[in-house]
Amino acid sequence: METRIKSDGKLGGDRPTKTLPVPMLETSRLHLQPLTLDDAPFILRLLNEPSFLQHIGDKGVRDLEGAKGYLTNGPMASYARHGHGLMAVVLKAAGGPIGMCGLLKRDNLEHPDLGYAFLPEFWSKGYAMEAAAAVLDHGSKSLGFRTLLAIVSQDNAASIRLLGKLGFAFTRLEAMYPNEPKVAVYTWAAV
């Protein structure tokens, strides 16, 4: 699969700086682009999907203002701080966001981790695989990451299968925060 990067700036090195632009990635069917405040209605819906609440967690987003706060303090802050973050996954044929996918940097993990979530009507069509493969390619080739992680709830069989197809291997069980159930941590290494 070929991933094209659309950006005026070149990214490189092991640590992106906050002055670098976050590029738009493109695959045969998808655009992956930075989330903006205009994506608040989509984020409000996605973060309140029963599957998101079950497998990822309740982010406390209940209205458009909450969605804008999530975007500002989450993905948009990550772009500024790390040069990467969750991005809108846009289906070229439809034009609107169908999910989000990207690299996150959590203080309690030793490497960035792959995150993704899609609206249920876009499951089982290969979009998550296509988006995640583009993010892994960009993370290793453009951002210089040699090791990436993914965390997944132990009962999320679909995500576990996807991680296996992407080349991730189970590493350990770990509680991400005190008094929370353990999640499965998977590791991917660039070849």
C-alpha positions as CSV (number, residue, x, y, z in Angstrom):
1,M,0.0,0.0,0.0
2,E,1.3,3.4,-0.9
3,T,0.9,6.3,1.5
4,R,1.4,9.8,0.2
5,I,2.2,12.7,2.6
6,K,0.9,16.1,1.7
7,S,2.8,18.7,3.5
8,D,5.0,21.7,2.7
9,G,7.4,20.8,5.6
10,K,9.7,17.8,5.8
11,L,9.4,15.8,9.0
12,G,12.3,13.8,10.3
13,G,14.3,12.7,13.3
14,D,13.2,10.8,16.3
15,R,11.4,13.7,18.0
16,P,9.1,16.0,16.0
17,T,9.2,19.6,17.2
18,K,6.1,21.6,17.8
19,T,6.9,24.0,15.0
20,L,6.5,21.2,12.3
21,P,3.2,21.0,10.5
22,V,1.0,17.9,10.9
23,P,0.7,16.5,7.3
24,M,-2.3,15.1,5.7
25,L,-1.8,11.4,4.8
26,E,-3.5,9.9,1.8
27,T,-4.3,6.3,0.8
28,S,-6.3,5.0,-2.1
29,R,-9.6,5.5,-0.3
30,L,-8.9,7.8,2.6
31,H,-7.5,11.2,3.7
32,L,-6.1,11.4,7.2
33,Q,-6.0,15.0,8.3
34,P,-5.6,17.0,11.5
35,L,-8.8,17.3,13.5
36,T,-10.2,20.9,13.8
37,L,-12.9,22.5,15.9
38,D,-15.2,22.0,12.8
39,D,-15.1,18.3,13.6
40,A,-16.9,18.8,16.9
41,P,-20.2,17.3,15.8
42,F,-18.4,14.2,14.5
43,I,-16.4,13.9,17.7
44,L,-19.5,14.3,19.8
45,R,-21.1,11.3,18.0
46,L,-18.0,9.1,17.9
47,L,-17.1,9.5,21.6
48,N,-20.7,8.6,22.6
49,E,-21.0,5.5,20.5
50,P,-21.7,2.5,22.8
51,S,-18.6,0.7,21.3
52,F,-16.3,3.7,22.1
53,L,-17.7,3.9,25.6
54,Q,-17.2,0.1,26.1
55,H,-13.7,-0.4,24.6
56,I,-12.0,3.0,25.0
57,G,-13.9,4.8,27.8
58,D,-16.1,7.7,28.7
59,K,-14.4,11.0,27.9
60,G,-17.3,13.0,29.5
61,V,-18.1,14.7,26.2
62,R,-21.9,15.4,26.2
63,D,-22.3,18.5,24.0
64,L,-20.6,20.4,21.2
65,E,-18.7,22.6,23.7
66,G,-17.3,19.4,25.4
67,A,-16.3,18.1,21.9
68,K,-14.5,21.3,21.2
69,G,-12.7,21.0,24.6
70,Y,-11.7,17.4,23.8
71,L,-10.3,18.5,20.4
72,T,-8.5,21.5,21.8
73,N,-7.0,19.7,24.8
74,G,-6.5,16.3,23.1
75,P,-5.6,16.0,19.4
76,M,-4.8,19.7,18.7
77,A,-2.6,20.0,21.8
78,S,-0.8,16.8,20.8
79,Y,-0.1,18.3,17.3
80,A,1.5,21.3,19.0
81,R,3.4,19.4,21.6
82,H,4.5,16.3,19.7
83,G,4.0,16.9,16.0
84,H,1.5,14.1,15.8
85,G,-1.8,12.9,17.2
86,L,-5.2,11.5,16.4
87,M,-6.4,12.6,12.9
88,A,-9.7,12.6,11.2
89,V,-10.1,9.7,8.8
90,V,-12.1,11.0,5.8
91,L,-13.6,8.7,3.1
92,K,-12.6,10.3,-0.2
93,A,-15.9,9.2,-1.8
94,A,-18.1,10.7,0.9
95,G,-16.1,13.7,2.1
96,G,-16.9,13.5,5.8
97,P,-15.1,11.9,8.8
98,I,-15.7,8.2,9.4
99,G,-13.2,7.7,12.2
100,M,-10.0,8.9,13.8
101,C,-6.6,7.3,13.8
102,G,-3.1,8.4,14.8
103,L,-0.2,8.3,17.2
104,L,-0.6,9.4,20.8
105,K,2.1,10.0,23.3
106,R,1.1,9.1,26.8
107,D,3.2,9.9,29.9
108,N,2.8,6.4,31.3
109,L,4.0,4.6,28.1
110,E,7.6,4.3,27.0
111,H,6.7,4.7,23.3
112,P,4.0,6.4,21.3
113,D,0.9,4.3,20.7
114,L,-1.5,3.8,17.8
115,G,-5.1,4.8,18.5
116,Y,-8.1,4.5,16.3
117,A,-11.9,4.5,16.5
118,F,-14.5,4.4,13.7
119,L,-18.2,4.9,13.4
120,P,-20.0,1.5,13.4
121,E,-21.4,1.8,9.9
122,F,-17.8,1.9,8.6
123,W,-16.5,-1.2,10.4
124,S,-15.5,-4.4,8.5
125,K,-14.7,-2.5,5.3
126,G,-10.9,-2.4,5.7
127,Y,-10.8,1.3,6.6
128,A,-9.2,0.8,10.0
129,M,-6.5,-1.4,8.5
130,E,-5.8,1.1,5.7
131,A,-5.7,4.1,8.0
132,A,-3.6,2.4,10.7
133,A,-1.1,1.1,8.0
134,A,-0.7,4.7,6.7
135,V,-0.1,6.0,10.3
136,L,2.5,3.2,11.0
137,D,4.3,4.0,7.7
138,H,4.3,7.7,8.5
139,G,5.4,7.1,12.1
140,S,8.4,5.0,11.1
141,K,9.5,6.6,7.8
142,S,8.8,10.3,8.5
143,L,8.8,10.6,12.3
144,G,11.6,8.0,12.8
145,F,9.8,5.9,15.4
146,R,11.3,2.4,15.5
147,T,8.9,1.0,18.1
148,L,5.2,1.8,18.6
149,L,2.6,0.4,21.1
150,A,-1.1,-0.1,21.0
151,I,-3.4,-0.6,24.0
152,V,-6.7,-2.5,23.7
153,S,-9.3,-3.7,26.1
154,Q,-9.0,-7.4,26.6
155,D,-12.5,-8.1,25.2
156,N,-12.1,-6.1,22.0
157,A,-11.5,-9.1,19.6
158,A,-11.9,-7.0,16.4
159,S,-9.1,-4.6,17.4
160,I,-6.9,-7.5,18.6
161,R,-7.3,-9.1,15.2
162,L,-6.4,-5.8,13.4
163,L,-3.3,-5.3,15.5
164,G,-2.2,-8.9,14.6
165,K,-2.7,-8.1,10.9
166,L,-0.6,-4.9,11.3
167,G,2.3,-6.9,12.9
168,F,1.8,-6.0,16.5
169,A,2.6,-8.6,19.1
170,F,1.1,-9.0,22.6
171,T,3.6,-7.7,25.2
172,R,1.8,-7.4,28.6
173,L,-1.3,-6.6,30.6
174,E,-1.1,-3.2,32.4
175,A,-3.5,-0.9,34.2
176,M,-3.2,2.5,32.6
177,Y,-4.5,4.3,35.6
178,P,-5.1,3.4,39.2
179,N,-8.3,1.5,39.9
180,E,-8.9,0.7,36.2
181,P,-8.9,-2.7,34.6
182,K,-5.8,-4.0,32.9
183,V,-5.6,-3.5,29.2
184,A,-3.5,-5.5,26.7
185,V,-0.4,-3.7,25.5
186,Y,0.9,-4.7,22.0
187,T,4.2,-3.7,20.4
188,W,5.2,-3.1,16.8
189,A,8.7,-2.7,15.6
190,A,9.7,-1.1,12.3
191,V,11.6,-3.4,9.9
